[in-house]
């Protein structure tokens, strides 16, 4: 299993190990890379390595510091994630119970993605609470403090007050403290934040690693080959695809692509209503379904260029041929950008039905015109 992210991302881990050995640990890093490449897991392992009491080139996993990191319960580890807004304005219960279950899952699987319902931004209160905690005195020899912010681009959502509050900490960081901002979307961060961080690019996972992971998850060889061919190094997508039969995936893609390419107003109403509710209930599922449309479009585009679509053994391959024949001038690249833009706008807490309707209208424009 590729639960050992240090092996799956060996080159990136080597660079991080060199930083640890140099004793020149920065006050802020920006871990940037494609979705599902293991950035979050690497950030946690880096913090564990720096605080490991074996003082070697690798994590010992047995010292008291490592044992705490194994469960993500180290006193010097601060994890910030997007949270839903408090139900009551004066409520002091900022962190929902679901977060603690998700944290346990993250501790056992570095590729697990923490995603809480209605969590579309990093709250200003999270940064205020962090500031108070960072300036508390810690016991001597308790290690280096790490602040790891997942989905850090959401600091800059809305008015960006959380991003501005964090910027003040980055400008005058507390002693013996390192911030790691983890993001799939570097361009959504304020330039002032980016300039305060050392950039660290992390590549996609290899097809071999994802294939081995799928096989160890008891996925059949044929299904694993199919999933690897379309997930493009994204372990989150590979996980989602592996949770249902390939036939079910094909059926969903067929229904989705039929709806978004059609001009049927009833289908559009059902689509916007259903996916608005889905986004509020489960953002990972919402993104998964949007990604299925993108996967199909990329396959059609590859076919148009004379390459393998990845769907040769399915009935979707013939649908792609028909689509390319019917719409030879379709701007598939722009259609994909429309869907990616919807995923970004959704994270900014905008009105979902309107966002989805505009997406459908834009798809019509780029397919039919």
N, C-alpha and C positions, 0 to 999 in steps of 0.2 A: 504493500500500500504506500502511496506517496504522502502519508501523514508526516513524514520527515521532510519538511519544506526545505531544509538546508541541503538536501541531496537533489531535490527536484529543481532547485534554483542554485546549483552549485557555483556558477560564476559570480552571481550576485552575492552569495554568502561568502565567497572568498574575499571580495572587496570589503564586506562588512567586518570580517575577521581581521583584515589588515588594519582597519580603523581601530579596532579594539586593541590590537597589539601595539599600535603607534602611540597610545596614550594621548592622542590629540582628538578627543571626542568632541564633536561640535555641539552647540547649544540648540540647533534646530536643523532638521532634515525634512525634505519633501520626497516621499516615496511615491513615484508616479509610474503608471504602466497600464496596459490593457486590463479590462475587466476579467476577473477570475484567474489572475496569474500568481496569486499567493503573496501579495504585498503586505496584507495585514499579518499573516503568519510570520513573515520575515521580520517585521517590526517588533513583534513580541519576542522572537528568538534573539534578536539583537540586544534587546533590553535584558534578557535573561543571561546572555553571554557576558555582558558588561558587569553584571552583578554576581556572576558565578564566583564562589569563593575558592575554587580550585586554581584560579589564576593561570589557566592553561589556554591553548589555542582552540579549545572546544568546550562545549557545555558538559558538565559532569552529570547533571540531572539528580545528584544524590545529596549535595550539601543543603543546608537548611534554606538558603536563598532559592536554589533551584526547585526544591520541593514546593515552595510557595508559588513560584512562577508556573509550575506544572498545573496548578489549579487557578492561576490568574488571581491569586489572593495576596500578592506581595504588597507590603505597606508602601513601597516606593513606586508602585505601578499605578498609574492613573489612566483609565480608558474612558474616552469621551466618544459618545455615539449620538446620532440623531434621536431625539425623544419626542413623543407626542406632547402637545401643550397640556398643562395641568387642567383638570376639569373645572376647578374653582380658582379664581384669580388669587386668592390668598392662601392657596393650598401649599403646604410644605412638602408634600409627597411628590417629589419630582420624578423619581425613577419608578416605573411600573414593575409589578411583580414578574412580568414576562421577561424582563431584562435579565434577571438573575438566572432563570432557566436557560436563556440564550447564552449567557456567559459560561455556564457549565458545558454547553455544547461546543462553544468555541475553544474551551480548554482541552477538550478531548479530540477536536478536529480543527486544525489551523485553517482549513479551507471553508469552514462553516461561516455563513454570512449572517450577521446579526441584523435583523430587519423587523422593527416593531410597527404594529398598526398605527397609521396616522402620524408617523414620525417623518416629517418632511424637512426638518431643519435642526441645526444644533442650537439649542436654546441659550439665550444670554445668561440665564440663571446657572447653567452648567459651567460657564466660564467664570462667573462670579464666585461660585462655590470652589472651583479649582484654585482661583487666586488666593482665597482664604487658606486653603489647605497647603498650598506651596510655601506660604510664609510662616507656617507653624514650624517650630524647632523639632528636628528629628534626633533620634539617638545617634551617637557617634558610631561610625563603622556600619551604619545600616544600609549603605550602598548609594548608588547614584539614582536620583529621581528621574523617572521617565513619564512623560505625558504623551499618550498615543491617541490621536484623533482619527477615527475611521470616518470615511465619507466627508473629509474635511472641506470639500467644496461647498458643503451646506452651511459652513460658517458664514458664507456671503449671501445666503438667501434673503429675500425680503429687503429690509433696509440695511442689512449687513452689520447690525449692531454687535453680533457675536464675533464677527471677523475683526471689527475695530477694537473690541475689548481684548481679543487675543493678541492683536498687534502690539498693544502696550506691553504685554508680557514678553513678547519676542524682542522688543526693543531693549528691555531691561530684564533679562531672564534671571531668576534666582540662581544662586550659586549651586554648582553640582547638579544641574538639571538639564535634561535634553528633551526637546519637543520633537515628535515625529508626526507629521501630517501625511495621511495616506489618502490618495485620491485616484479615481479613474478619470477625472476631468480637471486637469491642471488649469485650463484656461478660464474656468469658472471662479478661480481664486483671485483675490485682489493682488495686483502687481506688487503692492507694498509688502504683502505677506510672502509672496514668492521670493522677493529680493532678500528677505531675512533668512531664508532657508538654503541649505546645501541640497541641490537637486540630485536625486538618486533614481535613475531609470531602471525599471525591472521588465524583462521581456516576457512574452507569453510562455506558458508551459509547453513542453514538447508533446507531439502526438503520441510518442512512445510512452511517456509517463502517464498520460490520460488513459491510454489503452490498457496499460497494466492495472491502473486503478479500477477501471470498469470491470476487467476480468476478475479482480479480487473481490469486487462487489457482486460477483455471481452473474454478471451480464454475459449473455451468449456471445460467441466470437463474432457472428454475423452482425448482431446488434451493436457490439462494441465498435466494429469497423465502420458501421454506418454513422454512429454518434461522433466518432473521432473525425470523420470526413466533413462534418458540418459544424462542429462546435468551435473550431478555430482557436484552440488552445485555452478556451474558457472553461475552467473546472466547474463554475457555478452552473453554466448551461449544460455541461455534460452530466452533472448530478441530476438536474431537473429532467433531462431527456431520459435518463436511466430509470426514472421512477415510474414510467408507464411503458406499455408495449409500443413497439415501433408503429404498429397499425394505428394505435390511438393517436400518436404524434402526427401521422400522415393525415388522419381524418380532421384533426384540428387545423392543420396548415391548409387543407383543402377548403374548409369552411371559412377560415379567416381571409384567405386570398380571394375567394369568390365574393365575399361581402365587400372588401375594400376596393375591389375593381368594378363592382356593379354600380348601377345608378338607381337602385331600388331604395326609395325613401324609408320604407318600413324596415328593411334590413339595417339601414343607417341608424334609425331611432333605437332599435334593439341593441345595436353595437355600442353606441355612445352611452346608453343607459347601463348596460351590463358592465362595460369596462370602467366606467366612472365608479361604480360600486366596488368592483374588484380592486381598483387602486386604493380605495380607502380601507379595504379589508386586508389586502395582502399585496404589498408593492413588488415583492419578488415574483409572485404569480403574474402580476400585470406586465412586468418587464419580460418575463419568460414568453408570454404570448406575443408581445410586440417583436421579440427576437425571432420567433418562429416565422413571422412575416418577412423579416429581414433575411433570414436564412434562405427562404424560398426565392426571394428576389436576387440574392447573390448567386444562387444556383442557376437561375434563368440568365443572369448576366454572363456567368462563366460559359454557359452553353452557347450564348450568342457569340462569344469570342473563340469558339471551337475547343473549349476545355471541358473536362468532366464536371458534371453538375453536382455529383455526390448523391444523386437520387436515381441513378440508372436502374436500380433494381426495384423501383417503386412506380406506381401509376402517376406520381407527380412529375416524372420525367417527361411523359407525353404532354402533360398540361403545360409544362415549360415550353416545349416545342411549339404548341398551339399558340401560346401567349406571344412568343417571339415572332411567329408568322403573322399574327393578327395585329400586333403593335410593333412593327419594325423600328419605328422612330421613338418608342417610349424611352424616356430619360430615367432609367432605373436608378442611377446614382442619386438623382435628385429625390426620387421617391424614398430611398433609404434614408437620406438626410432628413426628410420630413418626419419619418418615424423616430429617428434619433432625437430630433428636436422636441417631439412630444414627450419623450422620456425625461429630457432636461426640464421642460416647462412644468411637468407634473411634480418634480421635486421642488419647484418654487411655489407650490401651494396655490396655483392658479385654478380657474374654473374648469374642471375636467370636461364636462359635456361640450363646452365651446372649443376647447383645445382639440378634442377628438373630431368634432365636426369640421374644423378648419383643416385637420389632417386629411380627412376624406376628400374634401374639396381640392386640396393641393395634389393629392394622388391622381384625381381625375384629370387635373390640368396637365400633369407631367406624363400621364399614360396616353390620353386621347388627343392632346394637341400636338 
